[in-house]
Amino acid sequence: MADVTPLRASRDFSLLFSGQLVSFLGSQLTVVAVPYQVYVLTHSSLAVGMVSLAQLGPLIIGSLIGGSIVDSADRRTLMLRMHVALAAVSVALAINAMNGRSALWPLFVLPAVAAAFSGVDRPARSAIIPSLLDEELLPAAYALWQIQMQLGFTLGPAAAGLLLTQVGLAAVFWIDAGTFVIAFVLTYRMQPHPPIGGGTKAGLGSIVEGLRFARGNRLVQGGFLIDLDAMILGMPRALFPALGTGLYEGGAATVGLLYAAPGAGALVGALTTGWVSRVRHQGRAVLIAVAVWGAAIAGFGMTRVLPLGLALLALAGAADVISAVYRNTIFQLAVPDALRGRLSALHIAVVTGGPRLGDAEAGAVAALTTPRVSVVSGGVGCMIGVVLVGWALPEFRRYRTRGGDEPVPVDSAQ
């Protein structure tokens, strides 16, 4: 079971954890509501995928700039400002949904704006955690963070499906806006947390320094590439509205279940990770976990039985969280403290940008063929990608710990 000591040891970590839990649950409502609204308006999986693609550019630019800012400014202040900005976006979505004839263009523009804001918000939260706790409590803290995320991925989409059916789109967006208000109050109660040592001046030079480090570190590259492989080729999220309403002949509730199933599997996986510290070959473990993800996604595309499809999506989610645990461990060992904000921003851009590219890829292939062909081909392509990444980056494939808590020196794997 998860170790909750970090929540007892640090008041600020407890506040941060609670605020993020609430706001992330709200955000997951919007993650389902926006593509559902787009599909209702257009009946096009390609349009759903394009909504995600429209967020990619702002996300990358926001992350590059945001990481530089996070390494130079008080992280608490940045989070407070982003809570206000993200709440405003949710309010705008709600107002558009309240209109008798909802416009399509805000569903492209507003999520893109939110993606840019998240490029500052998420690196600030990631960079602040090590300053809140003693070093020996960080593994437990990151495990709790995974559990929190998977709760959001599970409960948020499932709740969205029910709320869309019972209270409608506008109410879902208003609820999301309200969660940011709660997060703002909790974050405001935290102490200021400027970068340790005064930070690095924000600017182009700071951004270039972070990119140069990522380009020269094979462990960071391997983590990025394997995640992109899984998310671009093996992420069928954009097809859930079409599959839920077409193949499975359901409605909003069925669509919500499809979105929730990977999170449910990941939550179970996160809650049962007590064994992961005993695995020494962590690079190989990442590759195996991503291969399982691809196989489960391909199997999901082959079945017409909803319970079996949900089970396969849950298996994929469990494999993904195991991959995330090891990728984050390798990443933390590979990145020095002075670069944490910028590399965290780049890491977040990859982790959140990959699924958006995956949405576009899945929607485009579905438009040319069928949704089921898109899902199966993506899963198979993901497994092929695992082989290629392992072959191209042997340093990542062979990465392991020496035993106990002593890791292989990072320099030896660069």
C-alpha positions as CSV (number, residue, x, y, z in Angstrom):
1,M,0.0,0.0,0.0
2,A,1.0,3.6,-0.6
3,D,3.1,5.4,2.1
4,V,1.3,8.6,3.2
5,T,4.1,9.9,5.3
6,P,4.8,12.8,3.0
7,L,1.2,14.1,3.7
8,R,1.9,14.1,7.4
9,A,5.5,15.4,7.2
10,S,4.8,18.5,5.2
11,R,1.8,20.9,5.5
12,D,2.7,22.5,2.2
13,F,2.9,19.2,0.4
14,S,-0.5,18.2,1.8
15,L,-2.0,21.5,0.6
16,L,-0.4,21.1,-2.8
17,F,-1.6,17.5,-3.1
18,S,-5.1,18.4,-2.1
19,G,-5.4,21.3,-4.4
20,Q,-4.0,19.3,-7.3
21,L,-6.4,16.4,-6.6
22,V,-9.4,18.7,-6.8
23,S,-8.4,20.7,-9.8
24,F,-7.2,17.6,-11.7
25,L,-10.6,16.0,-11.2
26,G,-12.3,19.1,-12.6
27,S,-9.9,19.2,-15.6
28,Q,-10.8,15.6,-16.4
29,L,-14.4,16.6,-16.7
30,T,-13.4,19.0,-19.4
31,V,-11.1,16.5,-21.1
32,V,-14.3,14.4,-21.8
33,A,-16.7,17.3,-22.3
34,V,-14.8,19.1,-25.1
35,P,-14.3,16.2,-27.5
36,Y,-17.9,15.0,-26.8
37,Q,-19.2,18.4,-27.7
38,V,-17.1,18.6,-30.8
39,Y,-18.3,15.1,-31.9
40,V,-22.0,16.1,-31.3
41,L,-21.5,19.2,-33.4
42,T,-19.5,17.6,-36.2
43,H,-19.9,13.8,-36.0
44,S,-16.3,13.6,-37.0
45,S,-13.5,11.7,-35.2
46,L,-11.0,13.7,-37.3
47,A,-12.4,17.0,-35.9
48,V,-12.0,15.5,-32.4
49,G,-8.4,14.7,-33.1
50,M,-7.8,18.2,-34.6
51,V,-8.9,19.8,-31.3
52,S,-6.1,18.0,-29.5
53,L,-3.6,18.8,-32.3
54,A,-4.5,22.5,-32.0
55,Q,-3.3,22.4,-28.4
56,L,0.2,21.0,-29.3
57,G,1.9,24.2,-30.4
58,P,0.7,26.3,-27.5
59,L,1.6,23.5,-25.1
60,I,5.2,23.2,-26.5
61,I,5.8,27.0,-26.6
62,G,4.2,27.5,-23.1
63,S,6.3,24.7,-21.7
64,L,9.6,26.0,-23.1
65,I,8.9,29.5,-21.8
66,G,7.2,28.2,-18.6
67,G,10.2,26.0,-17.6
68,S,12.5,29.0,-17.9
69,I,10.1,31.1,-15.7
70,V,9.8,28.3,-13.1
71,D,13.5,28.2,-12.6
72,S,13.6,32.0,-12.0
73,A,10.4,32.9,-10.0
74,D,8.5,31.9,-6.9
75,R,6.6,28.7,-7.7
76,R,3.7,29.4,-5.4
77,T,3.0,32.7,-7.1
78,L,3.1,31.2,-10.5
79,M,0.6,28.5,-9.5
80,L,-1.8,31.0,-8.1
81,R,-1.8,33.0,-11.3
82,M,-2.3,29.9,-13.4
83,H,-5.3,28.8,-11.3
84,V,-7.0,32.1,-12.1
85,A,-6.1,31.8,-15.8
86,L,-7.3,28.3,-16.2
87,A,-10.5,29.0,-14.3
88,A,-11.2,31.8,-16.8
89,V,-10.9,29.4,-19.7
90,S,-13.4,27.0,-18.1
91,V,-15.8,29.9,-17.6
92,A,-15.5,30.8,-21.2
93,L,-16.2,27.2,-22.3
94,A,-19.3,27.2,-20.0
95,I,-20.6,30.4,-21.5
96,N,-20.2,29.0,-25.0
97,A,-22.0,25.8,-24.0
98,M,-24.9,27.9,-22.5
99,N,-25.5,29.5,-25.9
100,G,-28.4,28.1,-27.8
101,R,-26.2,27.4,-30.7
102,S,-22.7,26.6,-29.4
103,A,-19.9,27.8,-31.7
104,L,-17.2,25.3,-32.8
105,W,-14.2,27.6,-32.9
106,P,-14.0,28.2,-29.1
107,L,-13.6,24.5,-28.7
108,F,-10.4,24.8,-30.7
109,V,-9.1,28.1,-29.3
110,L,-9.9,27.9,-25.6
111,P,-8.3,24.4,-24.9
112,A,-5.3,25.6,-26.8
113,V,-5.0,28.6,-24.5
114,A,-5.4,26.4,-21.5
115,A,-2.6,24.1,-22.8
116,A,-0.3,27.2,-23.0
117,F,-1.1,28.0,-19.4
118,S,-0.5,24.5,-18.3
119,G,3.0,24.8,-19.7
120,V,3.7,27.1,-16.7
121,D,1.4,25.5,-14.1
122,R,2.6,21.9,-14.3
123,P,6.3,22.5,-14.3
124,A,5.9,24.8,-11.2
125,R,4.1,22.0,-9.3
126,S,6.6,19.4,-10.4
127,A,9.6,21.6,-9.5
128,I,8.3,22.6,-6.1
129,I,7.9,19.1,-4.6
130,P,11.6,18.4,-3.8
131,S,11.8,21.6,-1.8
132,L,8.8,20.5,0.4
133,L,10.2,17.2,1.7
134,D,13.4,15.5,2.8
135,E,15.1,13.5,0.1
136,E,14.2,10.1,1.6
137,L,10.5,10.9,1.3
138,L,10.5,11.8,-2.4
139,P,9.9,8.3,-3.7
140,A,6.8,8.0,-1.6
141,A,5.7,11.5,-2.6
142,Y,6.0,10.7,-6.3
143,A,4.0,7.4,-5.7
144,L,1.2,9.4,-4.1
145,W,1.3,11.8,-7.1
146,Q,0.8,8.9,-9.4
147,I,-2.2,7.6,-7.4
148,Q,-3.7,11.1,-7.4
149,M,-3.4,11.4,-11.1
150,Q,-4.9,8.0,-11.7
151,L,-7.8,8.8,-9.4
152,G,-8.5,11.8,-11.6
153,F,-8.1,9.8,-14.8
154,T,-10.6,7.2,-13.4
155,L,-13.2,9.3,-11.5
156,G,-13.1,12.4,-13.7
157,P,-14.2,10.8,-17.0
158,A,-16.7,8.5,-15.4
159,A,-18.3,11.4,-13.6
160,A,-18.2,13.4,-16.8
161,G,-20.2,10.8,-18.6
162,L,-22.9,10.9,-15.9
163,L,-22.9,14.7,-15.6
164,L,-23.2,15.2,-19.3
165,T,-26.3,13.0,-19.3
166,Q,-27.8,14.5,-16.2
167,V,-26.9,18.2,-16.1
168,G,-25.4,19.1,-19.5
169,L,-22.3,20.5,-20.9
170,A,-22.4,24.0,-19.4
171,A,-22.7,22.7,-15.8
172,V,-19.7,20.4,-16.4
173,F,-17.5,23.4,-17.4
174,W,-18.8,25.5,-14.4
175,I,-17.8,22.7,-12.1
176,D,-14.4,22.6,-13.6
177,A,-14.0,26.4,-13.0
178,G,-15.1,25.9,-9.4
179,T,-12.4,23.3,-8.7
180,F,-9.7,25.9,-9.7
181,V,-11.1,28.2,-7.0
182,I,-10.7,25.5,-4.4
183,A,-7.1,24.9,-5.6
184,F,-6.4,28.6,-5.5
185,V,-7.4,28.8,-1.8
186,L,-5.3,25.8,-0.8
187,T,-2.3,27.0,-2.7
188,Y,-2.6,30.5,-1.2
189,R,-2.2,28.9,2.3
190,M,1.2,27.5,1.3
191,Q,4.5,29.3,2.1
192,P,6.4,31.1,-0.8
193,H,8.8,28.8,-2.6
194,P,11.4,30.6,-4.7
195,P,14.0,28.5,-6.5
196,I,16.8,27.2,-4.3
197,G,19.9,29.4,-4.7
198,G,18.0,32.3,-6.3
199,G,17.3,30.6,-9.6
200,T,18.4,31.2,-13.2
201,K,17.4,34.3,-15.1
202,A,14.6,33.5,-17.5
203,G,15.2,34.0,-21.2
204,L,16.3,32.4,-24.4
205,G,19.7,31.4,-23.0
206,S,18.0,29.5,-20.2
207,I,15.8,27.7,-22.6
208,V,18.7,26.7,-24.8
209,E,20.6,25.4,-21.9
210,G,17.8,23.0,-21.0
211,L,17.4,21.8,-24.6
212,R,21.1,21.3,-24.9
213,F,21.1,19.1,-21.8
214,A,18.2,17.0,-23.1
215,R,19.9,16.6,-26.5
216,G,23.1,15.3,-24.9
217,N,21.5,12.8,-22.4
218,R,20.6,9.4,-23.8
219,L,18.5,8.5,-20.7
220,V,16.3,11.5,-21.1
221,Q,16.0,10.9,-24.8
222,G,15.0,7.3,-24.3
223,G,12.3,8.2,-21.8
224,F,10.9,10.8,-24.2
225,L,11.0,8.6,-27.3
226,I,9.4,5.6,-25.7
227,D,6.6,7.7,-24.3
228,L,6.0,9.3,-27.7
229,D,5.9,5.9,-29.3
230,A,3.1,4.7,-26.9
231,M,1.1,7.9,-27.0
232,I,1.3,8.8,-30.7
233,L,0.8,5.3,-32.1
234,G,-1.1,3.6,-29.3
235,M,-3.5,6.2,-28.0
236,P,-7.1,5.7,-29.3
237,R,-8.7,8.4,-27.1
238,A,-10.0,10.5,-30.0
239,L,-12.0,7.4,-31.2
240,F,-13.8,6.9,-28.0
241,P,-16.8,9.0,-28.9
242,A,-17.2,7.2,-32.2
243,L,-16.7,3.7,-30.7
244,G,-18.9,4.4,-27.7
245,T,-21.8,5.7,-29.7
246,G,-21.3,3.5,-32.8
247,L,-19.6,0.1,-32.2
248,Y,-21.0,-0.2,-28.6
249,E,-24.3,1.5,-29.4
250,G,-24.2,3.6,-26.2
251,G,-24.3,7.2,-25.3
252,A,-22.4,9.7,-23.2
253,A,-22.2,7.3,-20.3
254,T,-20.5,4.6,-22.5
255,V,-18.1,7.2,-23.8
256,G,-17.2,8.2,-20.3
257,L,-16.5,4.5,-19.4
258,L,-14.1,4.2,-22.3
259,Y,-12.2,7.3,-21.1
260,A,-12.2,6.1,-17.5
261,A,-11.1,2.5,-18.1
262,P,-7.3,3.2,-18.7
263,G,-7.3,5.4,-15.6
264,A,-9.0,2.6,-13.5
265,G,-6.3,0.1,-14.6
266,A,-3.6,2.6,-13.9
267,L,-5.0,3.3,-10.4
268,V,-4.9,-0.4,-9.6
269,G,-1.4,-0.6,-10.9
270,A,-0.3,2.5,-8.9
271,L,-1.8,1.1,-5.7
272,T,0.0,-2.2,-6.1
273,T,3.5,-0.9,-6.9
274,G,5.2,-2.2,-3.7
275,W,7.3,-4.6,-5.8
276,V,8.7,-2.0,-8.3
277,S,11.7,-1.1,-6.1
278,R,13.0,-4.7,-6.4
279,V,13.4,-4.5,-10.2
280,R,17.0,-3.6,-11.2
281,H,16.7,-3.5,-15.0
282,Q,14.5,-0.4,-15.1
283,G,15.2,0.5,-18.7
284,R,14.1,-3.0,-19.8
285,A,11.1,-2.8,-17.6
286,V,10.0,0.4,-19.4
287,L,10.2,-1.3,-22.8
288,I,8.2,-4.3,-21.6
289,A,5.5,-2.2,-20.0
290,V,5.1,-0.2,-23.2
291,A,4.9,-3.4,-25.3
292,V,2.1,-4.6,-23.0
293,W,0.3,-1.3,-23.5
294,G,0.5,-1.7,-27.3
295,A,-0.7,-5.3,-27.2
296,A,-3.6,-4.4,-25.0
297,I,-4.6,-1.5,-27.3
298,A,-4.5,-3.8,-30.3
299,G,-6.7,-6.3,-28.5
300,F,-9.1,-3.6,-27.6
301,G,-9.5,-2.7,-31.2
302,M,-10.3,-6.3,-32.1
303,T,-13.2,-6.9,-29.7
304,R,-16.9,-5.9,-30.0
305,V,-17.7,-6.8,-26.4
306,L,-17.8,-3.8,-24.1
307,P,-16.7,-5.4,-20.8
308,L,-13.7,-7.1,-22.6
309,G,-12.8,-3.8,-24.3
310,L,-12.9,-2.0,-20.9
311,A,-10.8,-4.7,-19.3
312,L,-8.1,-4.4,-22.1
313,L,-8.1,-0.6,-21.7
314,A,-7.6,-1.1,-18.0
315,L,-4.7,-3.5,-18.6
316,A,-3.2,-0.9,-20.9
317,G,-3.5,1.7,-18.2
318,A,-1.8,-0.5,-15.6
319,A,1.1,-1.1,-18.0
320,D,1.3,2.6,-18.6
321,V,1.6,3.5,-14.9
322,I,4.4,1.0,-14.4
323,S,6.2,2.6,-17.4
324,A,5.7,6.0,-15.8
325,V,7.1,5.0,-12.4
326,Y,10.4,3.8,-14.0
327,R,10.6,6.6,-16.5
328,N,10.2,9.2,-13.8
329,T,12.8,7.4,-11.6
330,I,15.3,7.4,-14.5
331,F,14.5,11.0,-15.3
332,Q,15.0,12.2,-11.7
333,L,18.4,10.6,-11.5
334,A,19.4,12.0,-14.9
335,V,18.5,15.7,-14.3
336,P,20.4,18.0,-11.9
337,D,18.5,20.3,-9.5
338,A,19.5,23.5,-11.3
339,L,17.7,22.3,-14.5
340,R,14.6,20.8,-12.9
341,G,12.1,23.4,-14.0
342,R,13.2,23.5,-17.6
343,L,13.6,19.7,-18.0
344,S,10.3,19.1,-16.1
345,A,8.6,21.5,-18.5
346,L,10.1,19.6,-21.5
347,H,9.1,16.3,-19.9
348,I,5.6,17.6,-19.4
349,A,5.4,18.9,-23.0
350,V,6.4,15.4,-24.2
351,V,4.0,13.5,-21.9
352,T,1.0,15.8,-22.6
353,G,1.9,16.6,-26.2
354,G,2.2,12.9,-27.3
355,P,-1.5,12.1,-26.6
356,R,-2.5,15.1,-28.7
357,L,-0.5,13.9,-31.6
358,G,-2.0,10.5,-31.0
359,D,-5.5,11.9,-31.2
360,A,-4.7,13.5,-34.5
361,E,-3.1,10.3,-35.8
362,A,-6.0,8.1,-34.6
363,G,-8.6,10.4,-36.1
364,A,-6.8,10.7,-39.4
365,V,-6.3,6.9,-39.8
366,A,-10.0,6.4,-38.8
367,A,-11.1,8.9,-41.4
368,L,-9.2,7.0,-44.1
369,T,-10.2,3.5,-42.9
370,T,-12.3,2.8,-39.8
371,P,-12.0,3.5,-36.1
372,R,-11.3,-0.2,-35.4
373,V,-8.5,-0.4,-38.0
374,S,-7.0,2.8,-36.5
375,V,-6.9,1.3,-33.0
376,V,-5.4,-2.1,-34.1
377,S,-2.8,-0.6,-36.4
378,G,-1.8,1.9,-33.7
379,G,-1.3,-0.9,-31.1
380,V,0.8,-3.0,-33.5
381,G,2.8,0.1,-34.5
382,C,3.5,0.8,-30.8
383,M,5.0,-2.6,-30.3
384,I,7.2,-2.2,-33.4
385,G,8.3,1.2,-32.0
386,V,9.4,-0.5,-28.7
387,V,11.8,-2.7,-30.6
388,L,13.2,0.3,-32.6
389,V,13.8,2.4,-29.5
390,G,15.5,-0.5,-27.6
391,W,17.8,-1.0,-30.6
392,A,18.6,2.7,-31.2
393,L,19.3,3.5,-27.6
394,P,21.1,0.6,-25.9
395,E,22.1,2.9,-23.0
396,F,18.4,3.2,-22.1
397,R,17.6,-0.4,-22.7
398,R,20.5,-1.5,-20.4
399,Y,19.9,1.0,-17.7
400,R,19.7,-0.7,-14.3
401,T,20.4,-0.1,-10.6
402,R,23.3,-1.8,-8.9
403,G,21.2,-3.2,-6.1
404,G,19.8,-1.6,-3.0
405,D,19.4,2.1,-3.3
406,E,22.6,2.8,-5.2
407,P,22.0,3.6,-8.9
408,V,24.3,3.3,-11.8
409,P,26.1,6.7,-12.1
410,V,24.2,8.9,-14.6
411,D,27.4,10.0,-16.4
412,S,28.2,6.4,-17.4
413,A,24.9,6.2,-19.3
414,Q,25.2,9.5,-21.2
